[in-house]
Every structure is written in C-alpha cells, then in structure tokens.
C-alpha cells in the first residue's frame, strides 16, 4: 500500500493495542496518539476507558471538531493482543462500515491479522513477528553514510545472547577506550531495562550479572541484549515513515532514557541533517521493505567540524 492510499481511504480505524510482551512500560494512553489524525465525520479511534483518555478525547473533540460517535470505547485494563477483542472490533467495524474501513494498528500481530481476515476487514501494517529489533544496528546490514558534514553510523557495540558475550564485547570496547556503556534488551521500548555500565566488568575475567550489576534477566538467542558505548546525545530525532515515504521529523522529549513525547521543531537542524536522516531511513527501508507505518530514532552529536 502507498501512503496516498492510506490518506484517501474513506474510513480509517485507529486501533493502538500492544503486543503480548512485557516491555516494562504502561501504555494506558497509547491509544490517544492518533487523535490529531482523525478526520471529522470519517475516521474512528479505539480508546481504553480511563479518566485521562476521556479528558484527552474531550479536548480532541473540541479542537478538531470531531463527533462523539468517532470513538469506540473498550474497558480498562485492556488485555494485550487479545484475539477476542480483535474479533469483536473487526466484526463491529465490518457491520458499521462494511468494506470501506481500513484498520490501522500500532502493531500488526498474527492474532490481529487472523481476526481481520476472518471478518473480511482490511488492515495495514507489516507482520510484527518479522520486525527487526535493536540488534540490527550492530549487524553488517546496518547502513552508514555521509551527507556534507553529517555522518550517520551506529554506536560501537554488539548483540549478546550470553554472559560470555557481554564480557567479550565489554573487553573489546574497553580496549578501544570506551569507559561508559549501555546494556539494554534488544526488544525493549521507551527506555525499559537499560543499565549503565562503568568499569564494572574490568576487575574480573568473568562477570556475575546478579552480583556486579544488581539485576537478574534472561539472555538467550530469542531474547538478546545489546551492549554499546554510551554516547552523550545533543538530541534524539524521530523519523516517521510510511513504507519508503518520509512523513515527518520531530525531536524526542525524554527523561533520561524514558520517552515522554515529541515536539515539532522545523528549522532547528541544518538541511544536511534532514537529508541524512531521510537517506538513513530509506537505506533501512531498502533492507526490510516495510509496507506500512514505521519509525526510527536517531541520536545527534554535534562536533567542531561534523555532526554524527
């Protein structure tokens, strides 16, 4: 599907549920993110029934001239990736809107796709289980490049599936002069699970994850972690894409590693930063060929003669 097909659809149904995976983050208000995208009298949004979401919906109605019937309320707490809830929504949309509706999920899971197909409801999105995680940025497929004085590249590091992997990468980075590092789950979001390391491994030939780091977690090929250098960022740029189409560039608002929101800042960054960011996103698209909405966070460091 092309982006133009999305924006010209007669009725978009924004359905922001989470996959059945604990990412350590409360997503109670995730469903309110598309409110500013609703077209008056056309689109629908599925909202978890909380006081905060009710307040957000009231503000959106007043600001964007929306109709009360454009909201579909579901009880809270909401079960993640619930097949029964998917079936109920798909059947409701089919009955109310017929074949003109297009469901837009936050994550396109297998259970969601199965219920949409069973109810003959159209949807957009790439299979969630095939989506890459943070380990991609430490693989040979990760793109690098330069636009003017802007260089885009991944932070130094690697993917770990065992304690031995962590120690090996820690020693390699230490030898290269890196003194501060981040250890984070490859599949985590919103800063969940990030651990800062600073010379904790240098005293021993082996590492006790429980004793030295004070945490317990599972390391396996199915649940890898990433160890990389800690880079002091000037900002984090967020790129929003639809397939190969570049939609927007915003700046992330965060409390250390926890994502709080984004703000639009046109003109803040030089033109070559925007061009480099778009090229990076399109280079990644050429690897995965996403067909729906996706995004990318890019850290920015400004030096005397270059921007990375």
Beta strands, then each sheet from edge to edge (+ up, - down):
strand 1: 11-15
strand 2: 44-48
strand 3: 71-74
strand 4: 101-105
strand 5: 122-124
strand 6: 145-147
strand 7: 150-152
strand 8: 157-160
strand 9: 181-185
strand 10: 195-197
strand 11: 225-229
strand 12: 235-242
strand 13: 245-255
strand 14: 258-263
strand 15: 293-300
sheet 1: 3+ 2+ 1+ 4+ 5+
sheet 2: 6+ 7-
sheet 3: 8+ 11- 9+ 10-
sheet 4: 14+ 13- 12+ 15-
end
